[in-house]
Amino acid sequence: MVKKKVKEPPVGVVVLTHGRAADAMVAAARSILGRIPGLGAVSVKIGEGMPQIVAKLSETCDELDQGAGVLILVDLHGSTPFNAAMSMLDGTRAAEVLCGVNLPMLIKLTTVDRTQLHPVALAEELRDSGRRAIRLGSELTGRVAIGEPG
């Protein structure tokens, strides 16, 4: 008798930012890569209260968490979206928060098997990918801008 391997659910990913940046980043990733299952966006309006942000985020996390937990990608450490994201680390689900979201992190989502990673391991993979993508043009060309020390 051959046993079928049961496919684990993927880690859900929520992008949480100020303004409409979350929506724009998710839309950009999808325009490059097509459908990205288990990815959602929560945008925080200027002046929106913490209870409303936490409620929207919690609802989105509930929608995307299929049993493997969620990773919340936020734009700015110490910000209101960050504090709302940290409230999701309350022990009710497997979760992690990663600050400094960028488009290369979202693109990396399509090359990792989110069914085999815990939210913390996924966060580490995306963090490393995001860091590698931050480059200075002069590093790539060896040229220095006019007026810069050489």
Residue pairs with C-beta under 8 A, 6 or more apart in sequence:
7 115
8 67
8 68
8 115
8 116
9 66
9 67
9 68
9 115
10 37
10 38
10 66
10 68
10 114
10 115
11 38
11 68
11 69
11 70
11 71
11 94
11 114
11 117
11 118
11 119
11 122
12 38
12 39
12 40
12 61
12 63
12 64
12 65
12 66
12 68
12 69
12 70
12 71
13 38
13 39
13 40
13 64
13 70
13 71
13 72
13 73
13 109
13 114
13 122
14 39
14 40
14 41
14 42
14 57
14 60
14 61
14 64
14 70
14 71
14 72
14 73
15 22
15 25
15 26
15 39
15 40
15 41
15 42
15 73
15 101
15 106
16 22
16 41
16 42
16 44
16 57
16 72
16 73
16 74
16 75
16 81
16 84
16 85
17 25
17 41
17 42
17 43
17 44
17 74
17 75
17 76
17 81
17 101
18 43
18 44
18 46
18 75
18 76
18 79
18 80
18 81
19 43
19 44
19 45
19 46
20 43
21 43
21 75
22 41
22 42
22 43
22 75
23 41
23 43
25 41
25 101
25 103
25 106
26 36
26 39
26 40
26 41
26 106
28 103
28 106
29 36
29 39
29 103
29 106
29 107
29 109
30 36
30 39
32 107
33 107
33 110
36 106
36 109
36 110
38 64
38 66
38 114
39 64
39 106
39 109
40 60
40 63
40 64
41 60
42 53
42 56
42 57
42 60
42 81
44 53
44 80
44 81
44 84
50 80
50 83
50 84
53 80
53 81
53 84
54 84
54 87
57 72
57 84
57 85
57 87
57 88
58 88
61 70
61 72
61 88
61 93
61 95
64 70
65 93
68 94
68 114
68 115
68 118
68 119
69 93
69 94
69 95
69 96
69 118
69 119
70 88
70 93
70 94
70 95
70 119
71 95
71 96
71 97
71 98
71 119
71 122
71 123
71 126
72 85
72 88
72 95
72 96
72 97
72 98
73 98
73 101
73 105
73 106
73 126
74 81
74 82
74 85
74 97
74 98
74 99
74 100
74 101
75 81
75 99
75 100
75 101
76 82
76 99
76 100
77 99
77 100
82 97
82 99
85 97
86 97
88 95
88 97
89 95
89 96
89 97
94 118
94 119
95 119
96 119
96 120
96 122
96 123
97 123
98 105
98 123
98 126
98 127
100 127
100 130
101 130
102 130
102 133
102 134
103 133
104 129
104 130
104 132
104 133
105 126
105 127
105 129
105 130
107 129
108 125
108 126
108 129
108 130
109 126
112 122
112 125
114 122
117 125
137 143
138 144
138 145
138 148
144 150
